[in-house]
Amino acid sequence: MASPFPGVDPFLESQHYWQDFHATFVNYWREAVSDALPDHYEARLDERVQIVGLDAREDRVILPDVSVVQKGDSDKVRGQAQDGGLATVEAVTLELPVMGEVRETLIEILHRPERSLVTVLELLSPTNKTNPGRGQYLSKRMELFTQPVHMVEVDLLLGGERLPMRRPLPAGDFYAIVSRAERRRTGQVYAWTVRDKLPALPVPLLKPDRDVLVDLGAVFATAYERGKFGRSIDYKAELAMPLEEGKTRWAQERARAAFRGRP
């Protein structure tokens, strides 16, 4: 079953399927890149571990609500009052900040046979776009910028903060940024909307080798279909994402029209 959208399906993010989709997309992105690379390169998966608050994770762990403390509960602290009676203080149960690990997959392009790092490909996740995970991601990003390594970052999420640039990003809902090691002060920015197809994106290599082009639209379609997301997403539900009103209405009408006969 194909997605009802020509490009990015915003319901993946709205209904919290992004963590699963992220891993699926990166896997097929690596396959597409590998097929396009010359023989003296290889594309390998790597993993980054980030420590974030669990309530900042896309797949949030649901903790109990604040408890209602009734008289007679054991959550009372008793002490001696000045008049000789017992003073009772009722405790209220609150959530504590809990930290957890988030593991994210990325793609590294290596030059053979020495296997030196040439290019890093990143698909942003919600933890990359909200603190504290955003701060950790930006620190790793700056470390890469000090090295002779190309970087390709793809942001298919509507929520969270965008990557920092010296000038405002062009109008769009989704972005890709290609930062070349030899031109670090500038980057190629690709922008498109929820109504558009995903672009074919250049992946820079070592000179004199030319960029290879990878069709992100084909990667997205494969990840969506192989992950069977069309079986799980409720396209009759409201789209709760930060989109302009006209785009939200268009997206909901398109989804409901495509799945009108679905139970």
C-alpha positions in Angstrom: 0.0 0.0 0.0 1.5 3.3 -1.1 1.2 6.6 0.9 -1.5 8.9 -0.3 1.0 11.8 -0.4 3.3 12.7 -3.3 6.2 13.2 -0.9 6.5 13.2 2.9 3.6 11.7 4.7 3.0 14.0 7.7 0.8 11.4 9.5 3.9 9.4 10.3 5.1 12.2 12.6 1.6 13.1 13.8 0.8 9.6 15.0 4.3 8.8 16.5 5.6 6.3 13.9 8.7 8.3 13.3 11.2 6.3 15.3 10.3 3.1 13.4 10.2 5.0 10.1 13.5 6.6 10.8 15.3 3.3 11.1 13.5 1.9 8.0 14.2 4.9 5.9 17.9 5.0 6.8 18.3 1.3 5.9 16.9 1.8 2.4 18.7 5.1 2.0 21.9 3.2 2.6 21.0 0.7 -0.1 20.2 3.4 -2.6 23.5 5.2 -1.9 25.4 1.9 -2.1 23.9 1.1 -5.5 25.0 4.5 -6.9 28.6 4.6 -5.4 31.7 3.8 -7.5 33.4 0.6 -6.4 36.1 2.4 -4.4 33.5 3.6 -1.9 31.3 1.8 0.6 28.3 3.0 2.6 28.0 1.7 6.2 25.5 2.2 9.0 26.7 3.7 12.3 24.9 4.5 15.5 24.9 7.5 17.8 23.6 7.3 21.4 22.0 10.4 23.0 21.0 10.9 26.6 17.6 12.7 26.7 14.7 13.1 29.0 12.1 10.4 28.4 9.4 12.9 27.9 11.5 14.4 25.0 11.5 11.1 23.1 9.2 10.6 20.2 8.0 7.3 21.6 7.2 8.6 25.0 6.9 6.4 28.0 3.6 7.1 29.7 4.1 7.6 33.5 1.2 7.7 36.0 -0.7 10.9 36.4 -0.5 12.9 39.6 -2.1 10.7 42.3 -5.1 11.9 44.4 -4.2 11.5 48.0 -7.1 10.7 50.3 -7.4 10.8 54.0 -6.2 7.6 55.5 -3.5 7.1 52.9 -0.1 6.0 54.1 1.5 9.0 52.1 1.1 11.3 55.2 3.8 12.7 57.3 2.8 13.0 61.0 4.6 15.3 63.4 4.0 16.8 66.9 2.1 20.1 66.8 2.7 22.8 69.4 -0.7 22.1 71.1 0.3 18.5 71.6 -1.9 17.2 68.7 -0.6 15.5 65.5 0.0 17.7 62.4 -0.8 15.9 59.1 0.9 16.9 55.8 -0.5 15.2 52.7 2.0 14.2 50.0 1.3 14.7 46.3 2.8 12.3 43.8 4.6 14.0 40.9 6.6 12.9 38.0 10.4 13.0 38.3 12.7 13.9 35.4 13.9 10.5 34.0 16.8 10.2 31.6 17.1 7.5 28.9 19.2 6.5 25.9 18.0 7.2 22.3 19.9 5.3 19.6 19.9 6.9 16.1 21.3 5.4 12.9 23.3 7.4 10.4 25.2 6.5 7.2 28.9 6.9 6.7 30.5 6.8 3.2 34.0 5.5 3.3 36.8 5.5 0.7 38.3 2.2 0.0 40.7 0.5 0.7 41.8 2.6 3.6 38.2 3.2 4.7 38.7 6.9 5.4 35.5 8.8 6.2 34.3 10.9 3.3 30.6 11.8 3.9 28.0 11.6 6.7 24.3 11.3 5.9 21.8 12.2 8.6 18.1 11.9 8.8 17.0 14.2 11.6 14.8 12.8 14.4 12.6 14.6 17.0 15.4 14.4 19.6 17.8 16.3 17.1 15.3 19.1 17.1 14.4 19.6 20.7 16.6 20.1 23.8 18.6 18.5 25.3 19.1 16.3 22.3 19.3 19.2 19.9 22.3 20.6 21.8 24.1 17.3 21.7 23.4 16.9 18.0 24.7 20.4 17.2 27.8 19.8 19.1 28.5 16.6 17.1 27.7 18.6 14.0 30.3 21.3 14.8 32.9 18.6 15.4 32.3 17.2 11.9 32.5 20.7 10.4 36.1 21.0 11.7 37.0 17.9 9.7 37.5 17.4 6.0 34.2 15.5 5.8 31.1 16.3 3.7 27.7 16.3 5.4 24.2 15.7 4.1 21.3 16.4 6.5 17.7 15.7 5.7 14.8 17.1 7.8 11.5 15.5 7.0 9.9 16.6 10.3 7.5 19.5 10.8 8.0 19.8 14.6 11.0 21.1 16.5 13.6 23.7 15.7 15.3 23.9 12.3 19.0 23.7 11.9 20.7 27.0 12.5 21.9 29.0 9.5 23.4 32.5 9.2 20.4 33.6 7.1 16.8 32.5 7.2 15.9 29.3 5.4 13.9 29.5 2.2 10.1 28.9 2.5 9.3 25.2 2.8 8.0 22.4 5.1 11.0 20.1 4.6 14.7 20.6 4.0 17.9 19.0 3.0 21.3 20.7 3.5 24.5 19.6 1.7 27.6 20.9 3.3 30.8 20.3 1.4 34.2 20.1 3.2 35.9 22.4 0.7 33.1 25.1 1.0 32.3 24.9 4.7 31.0 28.5 5.1 28.2 27.8 2.7 25.7 25.0 2.1 23.3 23.9 -0.6 19.8 24.1 0.9 16.9 22.3 -0.8 13.3 23.1 0.4 10.0 21.7 -0.6 6.4 21.5 0.8 4.0 18.7 1.8 2.4 19.0 -1.6 5.7 18.2 -3.4 7.7 15.1 -4.3 11.0 14.6 -2.5 14.0 15.6 -4.6 16.9 13.7 -5.9 19.8 14.7 -3.6 23.5 15.0 -4.5 25.9 13.0 -2.3 29.4 14.6 -2.5 32.5 12.4 -2.8 36.3 12.9 -2.9 37.6 14.9 -5.9 37.8 14.1 -8.8 34.8 11.8 -8.3 31.5 13.4 -9.1 28.5 13.6 -6.8 26.1 10.7 -7.0 22.4 11.4 -7.1 20.0 9.5 -4.8 16.2 9.8 -5.3 14.8 10.5 -1.8 11.3 10.0 -3.1 12.0 6.4 -4.1 13.6 5.8 -0.8 10.6 7.2 1.1 8.2 5.1 -0.9 10.1 1.9 -0.3 10.4 2.6 3.4 6.7 3.3 3.7 5.6 0.3 1.8 8.1 -2.2 3.3 7.3 -0.9 6.8 3.6 -1.5 6.2 2.8 1.9 7.7 -0.4 2.2 5.6 -1.9 -0.6 7.7 -1.4 1.2 10.9 -1.9 4.9 10.3 -5.4 6.3 11.0 -5.9 8.6 8.0 -9.4 9.5 9.3 -7.9 11.2 12.4 -7.0 14.9 12.6 -3.5 15.9 11.5 -2.0 17.5 14.6 1.0 19.2 13.0 2.3 22.8 12.7 1.2 23.3 9.1 -0.5 26.3 7.5 -4.3 25.9 7.7 -4.6 25.5 3.9 -2.0 22.8 3.8 -3.5 21.0 6.8 -6.9 21.0 5.1 -5.4 19.7 1.9 -3.5 16.9 3.7 -6.5 15.7 5.6 -8.8 15.8 2.5 -6.2 13.9 0.4 -5.7 11.2 3.1 -9.4 10.7 3.7 -10.1 10.5 -0.1 -7.4 7.9 -0.7 -8.6 5.7 2.2 -12.3 6.3 2.1 -13.0 2.7 1.6 -10.6 1.4 4.2 -12.2 0.0 7.4 
